[in-house]
Every structure is written in structure tokens, then in C-alpha cells.
Amino acid sequence: MQFQEALVWAMQESKVDETLLAARTGSNPRWITEITTNPDWRPKLDTILRLCHALRFNVLTFLDYAEVGSRGQHPTPNTQHPTPNTQHPTPNTQQH
């Protein structure tokens, strides 16, 4: 699994840079830089949860990308907790 690649992707999707992520997690900015540049980074589950929480990013989507997205495939969105699409919302078909 490519956790480092998934973290960089999640940061881009969340529009969060290393400095803001370090502040949100209470981490040393050098640690954030180290993990975002180390392709061999293997985090523990609590680290993944902490980072995803700070990024406000779905953990299952993060793990899916770490597994398949790094191979050029697109991860499937988590359907248990879908993120609403604010750019193209589904029209309300109910008539009053």
C-alpha cells in the first residue's frame, strides 16, 4: 500500500498544506514533511485516523486510494458515508 501517495493526494483534495496539517495535528512540521516525502512510510492505524481527521477526509477513501489509487486506478467512493456533491447537486424531484 502506498500511504505516502495517499496522504499527498488527500492533502491536495482537502486543500491542506503541510504547515496547516502540522498545526491541526499538533505535530512537528518536519515530521509532516518527512512522511509526505517518504514512499516507504508505513503508518499505524491511529496515525491514519489522526491525519484523516485533521484533513477532514474519509478514512475508507484514504485507505482505498493507498491500495488501488496508487496503481493508476480510481478508488471507488465510500457509499456508506457519501460526500454530497456541491458542484452538481442532485435536483429535487419532489413536487409540492
C-alpha positions in Angstrom: 0.0 0.0 0.0 1.2 3.5 -0.8 0.3 5.5 2.2 2.6 8.4 1.4 1.0 8.8 -2.0 -2.5 8.6 -0.5 -1.6 11.3 2.1 -0.3 13.7 -0.5 -3.5 13.0 -2.6 -5.7 13.6 0.4 -3.9 16.8 1.2 -4.5 18.1 -2.3 -8.1 17.0 -2.3 -8.6 18.8 1.1 -6.6 21.8 0.0 -4.4 21.5 3.2 -0.7 22.2 3.1 2.0 20.7 5.3 2.0 23.6 7.7 -1.7 23.6 8.3 -1.7 19.8 8.7 1.0 20.0 11.3 -1.0 22.7 13.1 -4.2 20.7 13.0 -2.5 17.5 14.3 -0.2 19.2 16.8 2.7 17.7 15.0 6.2 18.9 14.2 6.1 20.3 10.6 9.4 18.4 9.9 7.6 15.1 10.6 4.8 16.0 8.1 7.5 16.9 5.5 9.3 13.6 6.3 6.2 11.4 5.8 5.0 13.2 2.7 8.4 12.7 1.0 9.0 9.1 2.2 7.4 6.5 -0.2 8.2 3.7 2.3 6.2 5.3 5.1 4.1 2.7 6.9 1.7 4.4 9.5 -0.1 2.8 12.3 -3.9 3.0 12.3 -4.1 5.7 14.9 -1.8 7.9 12.8 -4.0 7.4 9.7 -7.1 8.2 11.8 -5.5 11.3 13.2 -4.3 12.6 9.8 -7.7 11.9 8.2 -9.5 13.7 11.0 -7.2 16.7 10.6 -7.8 16.7 6.9 -11.5 16.2 7.3 -11.1 13.3 4.9 -12.9 9.9 4.8 -10.6 7.2 6.2 -12.0 4.5 3.9 -11.5 6.6 0.8 -7.9 7.2 2.0 -7.2 3.5 2.5 -8.8 2.7 -0.8 -6.5 5.1 -2.6 -3.5 3.8 -0.7 -4.4 0.3 -2.0 -5.6 0.9 -5.6 -5.3 4.6 -6.5 -1.5 4.5 -6.4 -1.6 1.9 -9.2 -3.4 4.3 -11.6 -6.9 3.0 -10.8 -9.5 5.3 -9.4 -10.7 4.4 -5.9 -14.4 3.9 -5.5 -16.1 6.5 -3.3 -17.3 5.2 0.1 -21.1 4.7 -0.4 -21.7 4.2 3.3 -21.0 7.8 4.0 -21.2 9.6 0.7 -19.9 13.1 0.4 -22.5 15.4 -1.0 -21.7 16.9 -4.4 -21.9 20.6 -4.0 -20.8 21.4 -7.6 -23.6 19.5 -9.3 -26.2 18.7 -6.6 -28.9 16.2 -7.4 -32.1 18.1 -8.3 -35.0 17.6 -6.0 -37.7 15.7 -8.0 -40.4 16.0 -5.4 -43.2 18.3 -6.5 -45.2 20.3 -4.0 
